[in-house]
Amino acid sequence: MPKKTDQQWLRDQLDFVCSQADKVSHIEPARAQTYGLHTALKLGALNHSLNVFLPIARNQIDEKHTFGGAVYVDLFAGSGLTRVAETGDLVAGSPIIAAGNRRSFDQIICIEDDKETQAVLEQRLSEFRNRMYTILRGDCNEIAPTLHRYLRFGNPLAFVFIDPEGMEIKWRTLEALSRQFPYMDILMNFTYGAQRVLGDIRGGRTVNEQVMDEFAGPGWPMLLLSEDDTVVNFVEGKIATTLGRPLGDKVLVRDASNRQRYFLMVRMRRTGGGTPFLRGYIDMLRRISRLTVEDVRGVLNDRFGRSLTSFETSRRDD
Ligand SMILES: C[S@@+](CC[C@H](N)C(=O)[O-])C[C@H]1O[C@@H](n2cnc3c(N)ncnc32)[C@H](O)[C@@H]1O
């Protein structure tokens, strides 16, 4: 079969993401979180990644019995519904994308700090009756070290999605996850803001040192020795070596003003059967690197009937 173009790939991802939003958008539609077009690239990336992870995971669990179950962990779960700021369209949030996949996780664990956001997520997830989910309210940095207590099975194969708005994720949380989930694939939204904070510190604003200390963990002052070092490379290197997840890559995503917003980062451990996972994730990162928010706008315009072609057609019909 010929390989899909990047635009076709994006269309397929966002079709699914929008179709899942349709399933929950009757539940308090006003309570959707609003983010820019660049968010849709992340949601498409997540959907692709779950379509890589789940078929292989199900095979390993159901056929080969090498794991006790597949768990999806969403540390910054959100409300389950996002409104795209520039277009007003509703797209599914990460937990709904995970719940809506035609292959199932044995457990979906969502952590959300905000009480009202958590409550509406609970209502939205309840639409997926045959999915086993656990919603925890609180700071994921506090909850993560004891996550194993909520697991409904042993020997899990985990997919962990880390999607803060800024630098809310702490290095020690990554360590805690790594301890509890030897077999874990990570998809992380790594804020470009961390690099700006490093710039502040390099410029003498020491007030941000505590934030960097918690975000990047031990050794981060090394970043002050060379102007060329980046926070993302530093943390990625530590996930690879200290946490033993040497495989993966990252890609930078820009917003509609061409401003650097976040890196999408994938990390996983080296395993005998790990290559199919890795190949699938890298394919996704390559595609994202060739797409922009204008591609997202085009796909959403087409899907919601705002394409230039339909506009021109209606003018011709007048
Ligand atoms: C970028 S949004 C998540 C979007 C969601 N992952 C999605 O794709 O639909 C970040 C969410 O994390 C929540 N949050 C912020 N700090 C948190 C923390 N320390 N622990 C858990 N949730 C937190 C916010 O309330 C917000 O809903």
The ligand as a MOL file (V3000), in Angstrom:
LIG
                    3D

  0  0  0     0  0            999 V3000
M  V30 BEGIN CTAB
M  V30 COUNTS 27 29 0 0 0
M  V30 BEGIN ATOM
M  V30 1 C -2.5140 21.0980 28.9660 0
M  V30 2 S -3.8140 20.6460 30.0340 0 CHG=1
M  V30 3 C -4.0360 18.9480 29.6750 0
M  V30 4 C -4.7340 18.6590 28.4230 0
M  V30 5 C -5.0250 17.2150 28.2220 0
M  V30 6 N -3.8530 16.3730 28.4220 0
M  V30 7 C -5.5580 16.9930 26.8350 0
M  V30 8 O -4.8190 16.6470 25.9390 0
M  V30 9 O -6.7470 17.1740 26.6650 0 CHG=-1
M  V30 10 C -3.0830 20.5560 31.6160 0
M  V30 11 C -4.0510 20.0900 32.6990 0
M  V30 12 O -3.2860 19.7280 33.8450 0
M  V30 13 C -3.9260 20.1940 35.0130 0
M  V30 14 N -2.8420 20.3510 36.0140 0
M  V30 15 C -2.0110 21.4000 36.2050 0
M  V30 16 N -1.0920 21.1120 37.1440 0
M  V30 17 C -1.3360 19.8380 37.5380 0
M  V30 18 C -0.6990 18.9610 38.4550 0
M  V30 19 N 0.3610 19.3490 39.1620 0
M  V30 20 N -1.1970 17.7180 38.5990 0
M  V30 21 C -2.2600 17.3100 37.8820 0
M  V30 22 N -2.9170 18.1000 36.9940 0
M  V30 23 C -2.4460 19.3480 36.8270 0
M  V30 24 C -4.6030 21.4780 34.6130 0
M  V30 25 O -5.7190 21.7240 35.4470 0
M  V30 26 C -5.0260 21.1500 33.1550 0
M  V30 27 O -6.3230 20.6140 33.1350 0
M  V30 END ATOM
M  V30 BEGIN BOND
M  V30 1 1 1 2
M  V30 2 1 2 3
M  V30 3 1 2 10
M  V30 4 1 3 4
M  V30 5 1 4 5
M  V30 6 1 5 6
M  V30 7 1 5 7
M  V30 8 2 7 8
M  V30 9 1 7 9
M  V30 10 1 10 11
M  V30 11 1 11 12
M  V30 12 1 11 26
M  V30 13 1 12 13
M  V30 14 1 13 14
M  V30 15 1 13 24
M  V30 16 1 14 15
M  V30 17 1 14 23
M  V30 18 2 15 16
M  V30 19 1 16 17
M  V30 20 1 17 18
M  V30 21 2 17 23
M  V30 22 1 18 19
M  V30 23 2 18 20
M  V30 24 1 20 21
M  V30 25 2 21 22
M  V30 26 1 22 23
M  V30 27 1 24 25
M  V30 28 1 24 26
M  V30 29 1 26 27
M  V30 END BOND
M  V30 END CTAB
M  END
